[in-house]
Every structure is written in structure tokens, then in C-alpha cells.
Amino acid sequence: MTITPEILSAGAGVLLALVLELVPGIKTWYDQQKDSVQVLVAVLLSAVFGFIIFGFNCLGWFVGKIPALECSQTGVQELLWAVFLVFSGSQVTYLGVRKIGKKS
């Protein structure tokens, strides 16, 4: 299986959700926030993941080691898609983990 930027982005989203729901100090802070703030935090962190990957590629770091986005207009379009995938992956995972956590 080839790791694509899409798979990497979705995986980052899953990791983000697990951190927000399972890491004790972060979970406590995150759960105290309003729903609108929680969504904003998830969107901003999703964007940060995407921009970090894009920035590393534009700087020439990790070239060939991780699936990277082109440092071009096409790369920016792919970046927006990657941010969407990070956010989607995090929200789906977060909802699942949260529901499982409430049953136990």
C-alpha cells in the first residue's frame, strides 16, 4: 500500500481526535470548552497539520520521505483538500471515541 497525502492527512486527523479525547490534561481542557470553540480548535489544528506538511515541502525538508504537496498553486489546492481530510478524520474519530467512552 502506498501512503498518499490523503491517507497521511486522514491519519493525522485520527491522531488529533485521539489526543483531544484521550490525553488527560488536554481532554479536561477540551471538554470544558463550548462546542463552537471545540470545532474551531479542531479546524485550526487541522490547518496547522496541513500547513506544516506544505511548508516542509516548500523548504525542501523530508523530500521523498513523506508524501508531500507540491509547492505550487496545485499544491495549495491539494493542501486545502488535505486540511478537509484531517478535519473530517478527526471529527469522525472523535465522535466514535467519545461515544465509546461514555458507555464505559
C-alpha positions in Angstrom: 0.0 0.0 0.0 1.3 3.4 -1.0 1.0 6.2 1.6 -0.6 9.2 -0.2 -1.1 12.7 1.2 -4.7 11.9 1.6 -4.0 8.8 3.8 -1.5 10.8 5.8 -4.0 13.6 6.3 -6.8 11.3 7.4 -4.3 9.5 9.8 -3.3 12.9 11.2 -7.0 13.6 11.8 -7.5 10.3 13.6 -4.4 11.1 15.8 -5.7 14.6 16.5 -9.0 13.2 17.7 -7.4 10.6 19.9 -5.2 13.2 21.5 -8.1 15.5 22.2 -10.2 12.7 23.7 -7.7 10.5 25.5 -4.8 12.6 26.8 -5.9 13.6 30.3 -4.8 17.2 30.6 -5.9 18.1 27.1 -9.2 16.2 27.4 -10.1 18.1 30.5 -9.4 21.5 28.9 -11.1 20.5 25.6 -14.2 19.1 27.3 -14.7 22.4 29.3 -14.9 24.4 26.0 -18.1 25.3 24.3 -19.0 23.3 21.2 -18.1 26.2 18.9 -14.7 26.5 20.5 -14.1 22.8 20.1 -14.9 22.9 16.4 -12.6 25.9 16.0 -9.8 24.2 17.8 -10.2 21.1 15.6 -10.3 23.2 12.4 -7.2 25.3 13.4 -5.2 22.2 14.4 -6.2 20.5 11.1 -4.9 23.6 9.2 -1.7 23.6 11.2 -1.0 19.9 10.2 -1.6 20.7 6.6 0.5 23.9 6.5 3.3 22.1 8.3 3.5 19.4 5.6 3.2 22.0 2.9 5.8 24.2 4.5 8.3 21.4 5.0 7.9 20.5 1.3 8.4 24.1 0.1 11.5 24.3 2.3 12.9 21.1 0.9 12.6 19.1 4.1 11.6 15.5 4.1 11.6 15.4 0.3 11.0 11.8 -0.8 10.5 10.6 2.8 6.8 11.6 3.3 4.2 12.1 0.7 4.4 15.8 0.1 2.4 18.5 -1.6 3.8 20.5 -4.5 5.0 24.0 -3.7 2.7 25.4 -6.3 -0.9 26.5 -6.9 -1.9 22.9 -7.4 -0.2 22.1 -4.1 -2.3 24.8 -2.4 -5.4 23.2 -3.8 -4.2 19.8 -2.5 -3.4 21.5 0.8 -7.0 22.6 1.2 -8.2 19.1 0.4 -5.7 17.7 3.0 -6.9 20.1 5.7 -10.5 19.0 5.0 -9.4 15.3 5.3 -7.6 16.0 8.6 -10.7 17.8 10.0 -13.1 15.1 8.7 -11.0 12.2 10.1 -10.6 13.9 13.4 -14.4 14.6 13.8 -15.5 11.1 12.8 -12.9 9.5 15.2 -13.7 12.0 18.0 -17.4 11.2 17.8 -16.7 7.5 17.8 -14.2 7.6 20.7 -16.5 9.9 22.7 -19.5 7.6 22.3 -17.4 4.6 23.3 -16.0 6.4 26.3 -19.5 7.3 27.6 -20.6 3.6 27.6 -17.8 2.5 29.9 
